[in-house]
């Protein structure tokens, strides 16, 4: 009776070791995935090919071509241009902002500020600020026109008015360009503008 019991126990131990030795765990490993977070950027430039000082001749169109460029590989952005005219500019010069379809839009409630959206691109994108226009002088029979990237010296300006100007009182037209990322300010140019009023600027003054 005792021998039979021992035999059964030994057989059970052998069976346990046999099963344990045959186990193979299913294991697999994936290659590592590394996420690298770099930075986006927006770079703009404001330039003119025309001189900063202009000689006014009544009735003459003067070349003036302020252009804002969003540099290649910039993120999608809101692009703004602020146009500031001296108090006496309208006495001497007529000009027009390029607000045609798909061009600049006046920012509601902010005088002299215009905006547009610019998609990301691998190439530079350049936008003119000034459009052509027409001007009717105090003599209704006299209507003059000027082209894009020009301004017009009003024909009724008199020599005496020009001679009365002194350095420091010359009429001026100043442009400042700004840009801010589009993401986070979707469909809200006013909120985008609020973020950049104190940002770095690029300015040209005629």
Buried (B, 14 or more C-beta within 10 A) or exposed (E): EEEEEEEEEEEEEEEEEEEEEEEEEEEEEEEEEEEEEEEEEBBBEBEBEBEEEBEBEBBBBBBBBBBBBBBEBBBBBBBBBBBBBBEBBEEBBBBBBBEEEEBBBEBEEBEBBBBBBBEBEEEEBEBBBBBBBEBEBEEEEEEBEBEBBBBBBBBBBEEEBBEEEEEEEBBBBBBBBBBBBBEEBEEEBEEBBEBBEEEEBEEBEB
